[in-house]
Amino acid sequence: MTELESETVSDLLQKMVISICGEQKPDVLRRFMRFALGLLSSTQGIETFREDELSVASHIKSKLSAHDAIQFDRLHNDLKDKPLKNRLGILIFLLNMGQSAEQVKEKYFTFPDTRLGLHSPMASSSGQSSQTSCAHAQIVPASSTGSSIRRFPANPSRIFNEDCVSEDVLVRDLIYSFQGIEGKILKLDSNYGFQIDSTVNVNRSHRQAVLRLSELGYLHNVVRKGLDRMSVAGAGIVADSFVAALHQELSEYYRFIAIMQEEVNRAQGPLGLDGVTLSHLHLWAYDPLETLKWMASIVRACRGQKGGALASAVYAFSHHGDAVVKRLVKRILQSVCDPLYNMLMRWITDGELDDPYKEFFIEACADVADDRMWHEKYQVRDSMVPSFISKCQAKKILGTGKSINFLREVCKDFAPLQGRDTGIFKNNSQDSNVEAFFDMDPDGHLQTMMDAAYKETSIRVVEILTKQYQLMDHLQGIKGYLLLGQGHFIQHLMHLLEPELAKPANSLYPHNISSILETAIRATSSKFDDLDVQRRLDVRLLAPSESETGWDVFILDYNVDGPIGTILEPNRQTYQTVFFSLWRAKRMETILSAIWKQQTTSAKMFRKMREVLPIQNHIHLITSSMVHLVHQMQYYFLFEVIECSWDIFAKQLGQADSLDDIILAHNNFVESVRRGTLLDEQSQELMDHLRSVYGPILDLQNLEENFLARATQEYEARLNEEEFIGVTSEKTKKWGKTKAGDIENSERKSAFMKYLNTLSIQLRLLSRTYQDRVKKFLLMLASAEDVSLQLLSVRLDFNEYYKSKDSRLVAPLTYQHRRQNEQSLLSCK
């Protein structure tokens, strides 16, 4: 509006005031002019009273002719396109201009004494009276409600009544209550709400309106009390941000209260404007009431929460269809997530964790060894993971920071990450913000940057492990030594250790065993292995028990530390258990080989001692059966499990993109080996029974050694007897026998035959025991869910000897099981 136009409007307003109130003193005229100009420029009630504008326009058109009504519509539409904001006030002004001066004065002007309910003489035609009337006259504000604007009635009971509290007093008390303050009428109750004083008489309709409006004060108190509880020391940065955001929202609420109070003050001012009613408050309080309801709900939901859990509680309110509510929640959420966002950025870019109040969803544990750093030092704090972050995202975020710290603390690699100078990281401050954090758009800049950081750090870790620390060499070393992959070395080591391990377990010394280990390495192709692999090979002796030998406590070990220890150390005990099981099976194989060899070398003696041939044949038959079982178990353990699992493991290592992928692949390999060597929980009964099958092998070894010793002794005695007879006869030319010698030889042979009979009984008992245990073992294998174990049962009973003795072993494998076995064999190849 130009200066010329402003002067024209002022001139018109001055003429209007003079026409209504007559000639006035300059100061009075200026007062009315300021009020009128302020009324026209007021913005109060623009959004709330759109319908009043239409009703006033309709009222105006009802007083016009058809032609003038059309012209008015055109002018009204033009008025809507102008920068004038208070169109309602202008329309009311035009409506009033259509009335006479007396009608306007009668309807909209009153004396202050009448407004206060006091009797005063009516205005006379004198100048003083006229001046007094006009000086205290007041036009109702544009924010007044209703299709028409009312003036205060002359009835003094409008303000004060001997029976009921006036509406003005109720309005004043309500404004106090909106701020959580008690008044003369409204009193606080135990639940932070307000109740009308029982000693005060309030009109029924007013009472209902007051109680409805007092909810605003109750909600305000709920919010304030909740924020006070969350404002305690040590609540955390996120909680402080939440409190600050709610206080900011309350500041807007207090601004609303200030505007209402200003309206009340203007009504009570010297201009005598119309008062603020309960209806006004009810209309004005609608939006603040809805906002406070949601704020109170959010405060209740967030009570006792902190960090990421607090962000999740706020985020739950964002899924709402009301745009106003969504904007409110978004403002709060931005403030709440700001500290978490800063923690996130420091973690994925520098691996730093600055979380004094334990609010972030990544936690660090102190005093963790380097080999356990990856597994135990940093973990996801599940209770603090915001609901807008998925488990996969949280895992990547954890892995990114862990990788950075792993490179620095364990690998001692302080080289800067090469990809951090790319544009995706440089533009972080410009393109990424807190809103992107809780939105987590899969294609957004923040998510792209997080994925790039995770990929870069993970690849760097994998390269360090495979190239600088020769991960594959150490894995090959474990496979060769602890999983008996170096067969020639294991065989030679067992041969060298046999005299030492045959001693009682409590008489062994580790340094003696270690020297034998070094000798075995130098005497076999293991000496060509990497020196770092050789020096990590070591021996351990378990705590001995009574009657145990060195075979029962000896374990081959592989020492790991540093980055390699991160992968291998958690499964070190499992490797030792697997080695012990394979070592026992290998010992059974060695024992049977020794028995077979001894039987073969003593063949000449057995031919000359016909009475021992049945014993020798029986031992040979038992040994043959045992050798077949042990060989099949060794083949199953070493080739159908370990080798197949190793091939799968090697492929997974070649495809690994992170340390977690390597650890997962290694854990799967170890678990597969445990399962294949019958050391897992589900196969515990099978392994226990297999140990019982090994028992008769040790018993056979003892019987066979005693048998060979007795047979050799008898064989030598007979040779000596024949030699003695031949020498004596040659020298004396007489028969070389004596009665005493015959008696001695007869007693010796009788005792030997008695021993053979006892041995034959022991062998039959051993054979029956062994067969019973093998048959039970075969039944357990045949009933196993694993197809490979079912096929192992078939291979162990290749000649169907046990099948002919037990019908439960007759049922063949189904076609489906055959197909599964073929597929498993193909996958291993």
PADRENGU-669393 format. One line per 8 residues: number of its first residue (from 0); their letters; for each residue x, y, z of C-alpha. Coordinates in steps of 0.25 Angstrom, whole numbers, plus 2048, in hexadecimal, padded with zeros to 3 digits. Example, Ala and Ser with C-alpha at 12.3 -4.5 7.8 and 13.67 -1.06 7.14 Angstrom:
residues 2
0> as> 831 7EE 81F ~ 837 7FC 81D $
This chain:
residues 829
0> mteleset> 800 800 800 ~ 806 80D 7FC ~ 807 81A 804 ~ 7FC 821 7FC ~ 7F3 815 7FE ~ 7F6 815 80D ~ 7F2 823 80E ~ 7E5 821 807 $
8> vsdllqkm> 7E1 816 810 ~ 7E5 81E 81C ~ 7DC 82A 817 ~ 7D1 820 815 ~ 7D2 81A 823 ~ 7D3 828 829 ~ 7C6 82C 822 ~ 7BF 81F 827 $
16> visicgeq> 7C4 822 835 ~ 7BF 830 835 ~ 7B2 82C 82F ~ 7AF 822 83A ~ 7B5 829 846 ~ 7B4 838 842 ~ 7BF 842 843 ~ 7CA 83D 84D $
24> kpdvlrrf> 7D6 843 853 ~ 7E3 83F 84B ~ 7E8 835 855 ~ 7DB 82E 856 ~ 7DA 82E 846 ~ 7E8 828 845 ~ 7E5 81D 84F ~ 7D9 819 847 $
32> mrfalgll> 7E1 81A 83A ~ 7EC 811 840 ~ 7E2 807 844 ~ 7DB 807 837 ~ 7E8 805 82F ~ 7ED 7FA 838 ~ 7DF 7F3 836 ~ 7E1 7F3 827 $
40> sstqgiet> 7EF 7EE 828 ~ 7EC 7E3 832 ~ 7EF 7D5 82E ~ 7E8 7CE 839 ~ 7DE 7C3 836 ~ 7E2 7C2 827 ~ 7E2 7B3 826 ~ 7D8 7B1 831 $
48> fredelsv> 7CC 7B9 82C ~ 7CC 7B6 81D ~ 7BD 7B3 81E ~ 7BA 7C0 825 ~ 7BF 7C7 819 ~ 7B5 7C0 810 ~ 7AA 7C2 81A ~ 7AD 7D1 81A $
56> ashikskl> 7AE 7D2 80B ~ 7A1 7CA 80A ~ 79A 7D4 814 ~ 79F 7E0 80B ~ 79A 7DA 7FE ~ 78C 7D8 805 ~ 78B 7E7 807 ~ 78F 7EA 7F8 $
64> sahdaiqf> 787 7E9 7EB ~ 78A 7DD 7E1 ~ 793 7E6 7D9 ~ 79A 7EC 7E5 ~ 79C 7DE 7EA ~ 7A3 7D9 7DE ~ 7AC 7E6 7DE ~ 7AF 7E3 7ED $
72> drlhndlk> 7B3 7D5 7E9 ~ 7BD 7DA 7DF ~ 7C3 7E4 7E8 ~ 7C3 7DA 7F4 ~ 7CB 7D0 7EB ~ 7D5 7DB 7E7 ~ 7D7 7DE 7F6 ~ 7DB 7D0 7F8 $
80> dkplknrl> 7E6 7D2 7EE ~ 7EC 7DE 7F5 ~ 7F6 7DE 800 ~ 7EC 7E2 80A ~ 7EB 7D8 815 ~ 7E0 7DC 81E ~ 7D5 7DB 814 ~ 7CB 7D7 81E $
88> giliflln> 7CD 7E4 826 ~ 7CB 7EC 818 ~ 7BE 7E5 815 ~ 7B9 7E8 823 ~ 7BD 7F6 822 ~ 7B5 7F7 814 ~ 7A9 7F0 81B ~ 7A9 7FA 826 $
96> mgqsaeqv> 7AA 805 81C ~ 79D 802 816 ~ 796 805 823 ~ 793 813 829 ~ 79C 819 833 ~ 792 817 83F ~ 791 808 83C ~ 7A0 807 83C $
104> kekyftfp> 7A2 80E 848 ~ 797 807 84F ~ 79C 7F9 84B ~ 7AB 7FA 84C ~ 7AE 806 856 ~ 7AB 806 865 ~ 7B0 80E 871 ~ 7BB 808 87A $
112> dtrlglhs> 7B2 80A 886 ~ 7A7 801 880 ~ 7B1 7F7 87C ~ 7B6 7F6 88A ~ 7A7 7F5 88F ~ 7A7 802 895 ~ 79C 80C 893 ~ 7A0 81A 88D $
120> pmasssgq> 798 825 887 ~ 795 823 878 ~ 79D 82C 86E ~ 798 83A 86C ~ 79A 843 860 ~ 7A5 84A 867 ~ 7B3 849 862 ~ 7B9 843 86E $
128> ssqtscah> 7AF 838 86F ~ 7B0 835 860 ~ 7BF 835 862 ~ 7BF 82B 86E ~ 7B6 822 866 ~ 7BE 821 85A ~ 7CB 821 862 ~ 7C8 814 869 $
136> aqivpass> 7C0 80E 85D ~ 7C5 800 858 ~ 7C3 7F9 84B ~ 7C3 7EA 84C ~ 7D0 7E3 847 ~ 7D0 7DC 83A ~ 7D3 7CF 841 ~ 7C5 7CE 847 $
144> tgssirrf> 7BD 7C2 844 ~ 7AF 7C1 83E ~ 7A8 7C6 831 ~ 7A6 7D3 838 ~ 7AE 7DB 843 ~ 7A8 7DD 850 ~ 7AA 7E8 85A ~ 7AA 7E7 869 $
152> panpsrif> 79C 7E8 86F ~ 798 7F3 878 ~ 793 7E9 882 ~ 79E 7E8 88D ~ 79C 7DA 890 ~ 7A3 7D7 883 ~ 7B0 7D9 88B ~ 7AC 7D7 899 $
160> nedcvsed> 7A1 7CF 89F ~ 79E 7CD 8AD ~ 79B 7BE 8AB ~ 7A5 7BA 8A0 ~ 7B3 7BD 89D ~ 7B4 7C6 891 ~ 7BA 7C1 883 ~ 7C5 7CB 884 $
168> vlvrdliy> 7CA 7C5 891 ~ 7C9 7B7 88B ~ 7D1 7BC 87E ~ 7DC 7C2 887 ~ 7DD 7B5 88F ~ 7DD 7AC 883 ~ 7E9 7B4 87D ~ 7F0 7B2 88A $
176> sfqgiegk> 7ED 7A3 88A ~ 7F2 7A2 87C ~ 800 7A5 882 ~ 7FE 79B 88D ~ 7FB 7A6 897 ~ 7F0 7A6 8A1 ~ 7E5 7B1 8A2 ~ 7DA 7B5 8AA $
184> ilkldsny> 7D0 7AB 8A4 ~ 7D9 7A0 89E ~ 7E1 798 8A8 ~ 7EC 78D 8A5 ~ 7E9 77F 8A8 ~ 7F2 773 8AB ~ 7F3 76F 89C ~ 7F8 77D 898 $
192> gfqidstv> 7EA 780 893 ~ 7E0 78C 897 ~ 7D3 78B 89E ~ 7C9 796 8A1 ~ 7C9 79A 8B0 ~ 7BE 794 8B6 ~ 7BB 7A1 8BE ~ 7B9 7A9 8B1 $
200> nvnrshrq> 7AC 7A9 8AA ~ 7AD 7A8 89B ~ 7A2 7A8 890 ~ 7A0 79A 88B ~ 7A3 79D 87D ~ 7AF 7A5 881 ~ 7B4 799 88A ~ 7B4 78F 87E $
208> avlrlsel> 7BB 799 876 ~ 7C6 79C 880 ~ 7C8 78D 883 ~ 7CA 78A 874 ~ 7D4 796 873 ~ 7DB 792 880 ~ 7E0 786 878 ~ 7EA 78F 872 $
216> gylhnvvr> 7F0 792 87F ~ 7F1 784 883 ~ 7F8 780 876 ~ 802 78B 878 ~ 805 786 886 ~ 806 778 881 ~ 810 77D 877 ~ 818 786 881 $
224> kgldrmsv> 819 77B 88C ~ 81D 771 882 ~ 828 77A 87D ~ 82C 77D 88B ~ 82E 76E 88E ~ 837 76D 881 ~ 83F 779 884 ~ 847 772 890 $
232> agagivad> 856 772 88F ~ 85B 766 887 ~ 84F 764 87F ~ 857 765 872 ~ 859 76E 866 ~ 84E 768 85F ~ 844 76A 86B ~ 849 778 86C $
240> sfvaalhq> 846 77B 85D ~ 839 775 85F ~ 836 77E 86A ~ 83B 78A 863 ~ 832 787 857 ~ 826 786 860 ~ 829 793 866 ~ 82A 799 859 $
248> elseyyrf> 81C 794 856 ~ 817 799 863 ~ 81D 7A7 85F ~ 813 7A8 854 ~ 808 7A4 85E ~ 80D 7AF 867 ~ 80C 7B8 85B ~ 7FE 7B4 859 $
256> iaimqeev> 7FB 7B7 868 ~ 801 7C5 867 ~ 7F8 7C8 85B ~ 7EC 7C4 863 ~ 7F0 7CC 86F ~ 7F2 7D8 865 ~ 7E4 7D7 860 ~ 7DF 7D7 86F $
264> nraqgplg> 7E7 7E3 872 ~ 7E2 7EA 866 ~ 7D4 7E7 86A ~ 7D7 7ED 878 ~ 7DE 7F9 872 ~ 7DA 807 871 ~ 7D4 805 864 ~ 7C9 7FC 86A $
272> ldgvtlsh> 7CA 7F1 85F ~ 7C0 7E5 860 ~ 7C5 7DA 86A ~ 7CB 7CC 867 ~ 7C1 7C1 869 ~ 7C2 7B2 86C ~ 7BD 7B0 85E ~ 7C9 7B8 859 $
280> lhlwaydp> 7D3 7B0 862 ~ 7CD 7A3 85D ~ 7CF 7A7 84E ~ 7DD 7AC 850 ~ 7E1 7A0 859 ~ 7DD 796 84F ~ 7EB 795 847 ~ 7F3 796 854 $
288> letlkwma> 7EB 78C 85B ~ 7ED 782 850 ~ 7FC 785 850 ~ 7FD 783 85F ~ 7F6 776 85F ~ 800 770 855 ~ 80C 776 85D ~ 806 770 86A $
296> sivracrg> 805 763 863 ~ 813 764 85E ~ 818 767 86C ~ 811 75C 872 ~ 816 752 868 ~ 825 757 86A ~ 824 756 879 ~ 830 74E 87E $
304> qkggalas> 836 74D 870 ~ 844 752 86B ~ 84D 752 85F ~ 848 74A 853 ~ 83C 745 85B ~ 837 753 85D ~ 839 755 84E ~ 831 749 84B $
312> avyafshh> 826 74D 855 ~ 825 75B 84D ~ 826 754 840 ~ 81A 74C 843 ~ 811 758 842 ~ 816 75C 834 ~ 80D 752 82E ~ 801 75B 82E $
320> gdavvkrl> 7F8 760 823 ~ 7F6 76E 829 ~ 800 777 822 ~ 800 780 82F ~ 804 774 838 ~ 80E 76F 82E ~ 815 77D 82E ~ 815 77E 83D $
328> vkrilqsv> 81B 770 83E ~ 825 773 833 ~ 82A 780 83B ~ 82C 778 848 ~ 832 76C 841 ~ 83C 775 83A ~ 841 77B 847 ~ 841 76D 84E $
336> cdplynml> 849 766 843 ~ 853 771 841 ~ 85D 76C 84C ~ 85B 75E 847 ~ 85E 762 839 ~ 86B 769 83D ~ 86F 75C 845 ~ 86C 754 838 $
344> mrwitdge> 874 75D 82F ~ 880 75D 838 ~ 87F 74D 83A ~ 87F 74A 82B ~ 889 754 827 ~ 893 754 832 ~ 88F 748 83A ~ 88E 751 846 $
352> lddpykef> 883 74E 851 ~ 880 75A 859 ~ 874 755 862 ~ 875 759 870 ~ 867 756 874 ~ 866 749 86C ~ 85B 74E 862 ~ 861 749 855 $
360> fieacadv> 85D 73C 850 ~ 86C 738 84F ~ 873 735 85C ~ 882 733 860 ~ 887 729 86A ~ 894 72D 871 ~ 8A0 723 874 ~ 89E 71A 868 $
368> addrmwhe> 8AA 713 863 ~ 8AE 715 854 ~ 8AA 707 850 ~ 89C 709 855 ~ 89B 718 851 ~ 892 715 845 ~ 889 70B 84D ~ 887 712 85A $
376> kyqvrdsm> 88C 720 85A ~ 881 726 852 ~ 873 721 852 ~ 865 726 84D ~ 85D 72B 859 ~ 850 725 855 ~ 847 72E 85E ~ 84D 73A 858 $
384> vpsfiskc> 84B 737 849 ~ 841 741 844 ~ 835 73B 83D ~ 838 742 830 ~ 846 73A 82F ~ 845 72C 82A ~ 84D 720 830 ~ 855 720 823 $
392> qakkilgt> 858 72F 824 ~ 85C 72E 832 ~ 865 722 82F ~ 86C 72A 824 ~ 86D 736 82D ~ 874 72E 837 ~ 87D 727 82D ~ 882 734 827 $
400> gksinflr> 887 73A 835 ~ 88C 72C 839 ~ 894 72B 82C ~ 89B 739 82E ~ 89F 735 83D ~ 8A3 727 839 ~ 8AD 72D 82E ~ 8B2 737 839 $
408> evckdfap> 8B3 72F 845 ~ 8B5 720 841 ~ 8BB 721 833 ~ 8C3 72E 837 ~ 8BF 734 829 ~ 8BE 743 82A ~ 8BE 746 81B ~ 8B2 74F 818 $
416> lqgrdtgi> 8A7 749 811 ~ 8A8 74C 802 ~ 899 74E 7FF ~ 897 759 809 ~ 89B 764 800 ~ 890 761 7F6 ~ 884 76A 7F3 ~ 87B 761 7FB $
424> fknnsqds> 882 764 808 ~ 885 773 805 ~ 877 776 802 ~ 872 770 80F ~ 86F 77D 816 ~ 868 782 80B ~ 85F 777 806 ~ 85D 76F 813 $
432> nveaffdm> 855 774 81F ~ 84E 76F 82B ~ 841 76D 823 ~ 849 763 819 ~ 84D 75B 826 ~ 83F 758 82B ~ 839 756 81D ~ 845 74D 818 $
440> dpdghlqt> 841 74D 80A ~ 848 741 803 ~ 84C 74A 7F7 ~ 84F 756 7FF ~ 85D 75D 801 ~ 85E 759 810 ~ 85B 74A 80D ~ 865 74A 801 $
448> mmdaayke> 870 750 809 ~ 86E 746 814 ~ 86E 73B 80A ~ 87B 740 804 ~ 882 742 811 ~ 87E 734 815 ~ 883 72E 808 ~ 890 736 808 $
456> tsirvvei> 894 732 816 ~ 890 724 815 ~ 898 722 808 ~ 8A4 728 80F ~ 8A3 71E 81A ~ 8A2 712 811 ~ 8AE 717 809 ~ 8B7 718 816 $
464> ltkqyqlm> 8B3 70A 81B ~ 8B5 703 80E ~ 8C2 70A 808 ~ 8C9 710 814 ~ 8C6 705 81F ~ 8C5 6F9 815 ~ 8B7 6F4 81A ~ 8B6 6E8 811 $
472> dhlqgikg> 8C4 6E3 815 ~ 8C0 6E2 823 ~ 8B3 6DB 820 ~ 8BA 6D1 817 ~ 8C3 6CF 823 ~ 8B8 6CC 82C ~ 8B1 6C3 822 ~ 8BF 6BB 820 $
480> ylllgqgh> 8C2 6BA 82F ~ 8B6 6BA 838 ~ 8AD 6B4 82D ~ 8B7 6A9 82A ~ 8B8 6AE 81B ~ 8C8 6AC 81C ~ 8C6 69C 81D ~ 8D5 699 81B $
488> fiqhlmhl> 8D9 6A3 826 ~ 8CE 69E 830 ~ 8D2 68F 82D ~ 8E1 692 830 ~ 8DD 69B 83C ~ 8D5 690 842 ~ 8E0 686 840 ~ 8EA 68F 847 $
496> lepelakp> 8E1 692 852 ~ 8DC 683 855 ~ 8E7 680 85F ~ 8E5 68D 866 ~ 8D5 68D 866 ~ 8D5 67F 86B ~ 8DA 684 879 ~ 8D0 688 884 $
504> anslyphn> 8CB 696 881 ~ 8D0 69C 88D ~ 8DE 699 88A ~ 8DF 6A0 87D ~ 8E6 6AE 87A ~ 8E2 6B8 870 ~ 8F0 6BB 86C ~ 8F3 6AD 868 $
512> issileta> 8E6 6AC 860 ~ 8EA 6B9 859 ~ 8F8 6B4 855 ~ 8F1 6A8 84F ~ 8E8 6B1 847 ~ 8F4 6B9 841 ~ 8FA 6AC 83D ~ 8EE 6A7 836 $
520> iratsskf> 8ED 6B5 82E ~ 8FB 6B4 82A ~ 8FA 6A6 826 ~ 8EE 6A8 81D ~ 8E9 6B1 812 ~ 8E4 6BB 81C ~ 8F1 6C1 81D ~ 8EE 6C8 810 $
528> ddldvqrr> 8E2 6CF 816 ~ 8E2 6DE 819 ~ 8EB 6E1 825 ~ 8E0 6E9 82C ~ 8D7 6DD 82B ~ 8E2 6D3 831 ~ 8E4 6DC 83D ~ 8D6 6DD 840 $
536> ldvrllap> 8D4 6CD 841 ~ 8D5 6C9 850 ~ 8D1 6BE 859 ~ 8C8 6BE 865 ~ 8C6 6B4 870 ~ 8B8 6B3 877 ~ 8B7 6B2 886 ~ 8B9 6A3 888 $
544> sesetgwd> 8B0 699 890 ~ 8B4 68C 897 ~ 8B7 681 88E ~ 8B8 68A 881 ~ 8C4 689 878 ~ 8CA 693 86F ~ 8C1 68F 864 ~ 8B5 694 86C $
552> vfildynv> 8BB 6A2 86F ~ 8C3 6A6 862 ~ 8BE 6B1 859 ~ 8C4 6B8 84D ~ 8C1 6C7 84E ~ 8C3 6D3 845 ~ 8C6 6E1 84B ~ 8BF 6ED 845 $
560> dgpigtil> 8BF 6FB 848 ~ 8BD 709 842 ~ 8B3 70A 836 ~ 8B4 6FB 833 ~ 8B0 6F9 842 ~ 8A3 701 840 ~ 89F 6F6 836 ~ 8A5 6E9 83C $
568> epnrqtyq> 8A6 6EB 84B ~ 897 6EA 84E ~ 897 6DC 847 ~ 8A5 6D8 84D ~ 89E 6CE 857 ~ 896 6C8 84D ~ 8A2 6C5 844 ~ 8A8 6BE 850 $
576> tvffslwr> 89C 6B6 853 ~ 89B 6B2 844 ~ 8AA 6AE 844 ~ 8A9 6A6 850 ~ 89D 69E 84A ~ 8A5 69C 83D ~ 8B2 699 845 ~ 8AA 68E 84C $
584> akrmetil> 8A5 688 83F ~ 8B3 689 839 ~ 8B9 682 845 ~ 8AE 676 844 ~ 8B3 675 835 ~ 8C1 675 83A ~ 8BE 66A 844 ~ 8B7 661 83A $
592> saiwkqqt> 8C2 663 830 ~ 8CC 65F 83B ~ 8C4 652 83E ~ 8C3 64F 830 ~ 8D2 651 82E ~ 8D5 648 83A ~ 8CC 63D 835 ~ 8D3 63D 828 $
600> tsakmfrk> 8E1 63D 82E ~ 8DE 631 837 ~ 8D8 629 82C ~ 8E4 61F 82C ~ 8E2 61D 83B ~ 8D3 61B 839 ~ 8D6 610 82F ~ 8DF 608 838 $
608> mrevlpiq> 8D5 609 844 ~ 8C8 603 83E ~ 8C0 605 84B ~ 8C1 614 84A ~ 8BC 615 83C ~ 8AD 616 840 ~ 8B1 622 84A ~ 8B9 628 83F $
616> nhihlits> 8AE 627 835 ~ 8A4 62C 83F ~ 8AC 638 841 ~ 8AF 63A 833 ~ 89F 63A 830 ~ 89C 644 83B ~ 8A8 64D 837 ~ 8A3 64D 828 $
624> smvhlvhq> 895 651 82D ~ 89A 65C 836 ~ 8A4 661 82B ~ 898 663 821 ~ 890 66B 82B ~ 89B 674 82F ~ 89F 676 821 ~ 891 67A 81D $
632> mqyyflfe> 890 683 829 ~ 89D 68A 825 ~ 899 68B 817 ~ 88B 691 81B ~ 892 69B 825 ~ 89D 6A0 81C ~ 897 69F 80E ~ 888 6A0 80E $
640> viecswdi> 887 6AB 818 ~ 894 6B2 81A ~ 898 6B3 80C ~ 88A 6B6 807 ~ 888 6C1 811 ~ 896 6C6 80E ~ 892 6C8 7FF ~ 886 6D0 803 $
648> fakqlgqa> 88E 6D8 80D ~ 898 6DC 802 ~ 88E 6E0 7F8 ~ 887 6E9 803 ~ 894 6EF 807 ~ 897 6F3 7F8 ~ 889 6FA 7F8 ~ 88A 701 806 $
656> dslddiil> 889 710 806 ~ 88B 713 815 ~ 891 70D 821 ~ 883 709 826 ~ 881 700 819 ~ 88F 6F9 81C ~ 88B 6F7 82A ~ 87D 6F1 826 $
664> ahnnfves> 883 6E8 81C ~ 88E 6E3 826 ~ 883 6E1 830 ~ 87B 6D9 826 ~ 887 6D1 822 ~ 88A 6CE 831 ~ 87C 6CA 834 ~ 87B 6C1 828 $
672> vrrgtlld> 888 6BA 82C ~ 882 6B8 83A ~ 876 6B3 834 ~ 87D 6AA 82B ~ 886 6A4 835 ~ 87A 6A1 83E ~ 87E 6AC 849 ~ 872 6B4 848 $
680> eqsqelmd> 867 6B3 852 ~ 85E 6AB 849 ~ 869 6A1 847 ~ 86D 6A0 855 ~ 867 692 857 ~ 86D 68D 84A ~ 87B 691 84E ~ 87A 68C 85C $
688> hlrsvygp> 876 67E 856 ~ 881 67F 84C ~ 88B 680 858 ~ 885 674 85E ~ 888 66D 850 ~ 896 671 851 ~ 897 66A 85F ~ 898 65C 85A $
696> ildlqnle> 8A3 661 851 ~ 8AC 664 85D ~ 8A8 657 864 ~ 8AC 650 857 ~ 8B9 657 858 ~ 8BC 652 866 ~ 8B7 644 863 ~ 8BF 643 856 $
704> enflarat> 8CC 648 85D ~ 8CA 63E 868 ~ 8C8 633 85E ~ 8D4 637 856 ~ 8DC 637 862 ~ 8D7 62A 867 ~ 8D8 623 85A ~ 8E6 628 857 $
712> qeyearln> 8EA 623 865 ~ 8E4 616 862 ~ 8EA 616 854 ~ 8F8 619 85A ~ 8F7 60E 865 ~ 8F3 604 85A ~ 8FF 608 852 ~ 908 607 85E $
720> eeefigvt> 903 5F9 861 ~ 905 5F4 853 ~ 913 5FA 854 ~ 916 5F4 861 ~ 912 5E6 85D ~ 91A 5E7 850 ~ 927 5EC 857 ~ 925 5E2 863 $
728> sektkkwg> 923 5D6 859 ~ 92F 5DA 851 ~ 938 5DB 85C ~ 934 5CF 865 ~ 92F 5C6 85A ~ 923 5C4 862 ~ 915 5C9 862 ~ 914 5D8 866 $
736> ktkagdie> 909 5D8 86F ~ 907 5D7 87E ~ 8FB 5D4 887 ~ 8FC 5E1 88E ~ 8FD 5E8 881 ~ 8F1 5E1 87B ~ 8E9 5E5 887 ~ 8ED 5F3 886 $
744> nserksaf> 8EA 5F4 877 ~ 8DC 5ED 87A ~ 8D8 5F7 884 ~ 8DD 603 87C ~ 8D5 5FE 870 ~ 8C9 5FB 878 ~ 8C9 609 87E ~ 8CB 60F 870 $
752> mkylntls> 8BF 607 86B ~ 8B7 60B 877 ~ 8BB 61A 873 ~ 8B6 617 865 ~ 8A9 612 869 ~ 8A7 61E 872 ~ 8AC 628 867 ~ 8A2 621 85E $
760> iqlrllsr> 897 624 867 ~ 89B 632 869 ~ 89C 634 85A ~ 88E 62F 858 ~ 889 638 863 ~ 890 644 85D ~ 88B 640 84F ~ 87D 63F 854 $
768> tyqdrvkk> 87E 64D 85C ~ 884 653 84F ~ 879 64E 846 ~ 86E 652 84F ~ 874 661 850 ~ 876 661 841 ~ 868 65D 83F ~ 862 667 848 $
776> fllmlasa> 86B 672 841 ~ 866 66D 834 ~ 858 66F 838 ~ 85A 67D 83E ~ 861 681 830 ~ 855 67B 828 ~ 84B 682 830 ~ 852 68F 830 $
784> edvslqll> 84C 69B 828 ~ 859 69E 820 ~ 859 696 813 ~ 868 695 814 ~ 868 68E 821 ~ 85E 684 81C ~ 867 681 810 ~ 872 67F 81A $
792> svrldfne> 86A 674 821 ~ 869 66D 813 ~ 878 66E 811 ~ 87C 669 81E ~ 873 65D 81C ~ 878 65B 80E ~ 877 64C 80E ~ 869 64D 815 $
800> yykskdsr> 86E 644 821 ~ 866 64D 82B ~ 85A 64E 822 ~ 858 63F 822 ~ 858 63F 831 ~ 84F 64B 833 ~ 843 64E 82A ~ 842 65C 82E $
808> lvapltyq> 84E 65F 825 ~ 847 658 819 ~ 83F 665 815 ~ 846 66B 809 ~ 848 67A 807 ~ 83D 681 800 ~ 83E 687 7F2 ~ 83E 695 7F8 $
816> hrrqneqs> 849 692 801 ~ 852 68C 7F6 ~ 84F 699 7EE ~ 853 6A2 7FA ~ 860 69A 7FC ~ 864 69B 7ED ~ 861 6AA 7ED ~ 86A 6AB 7FA $
824> llsck> 875 6A4 7F4 ~ 874 6AC 7E7 ~ 875 6B9 7EF ~ 881 6B4 7F6 ~ 888 6B2 7E9 $
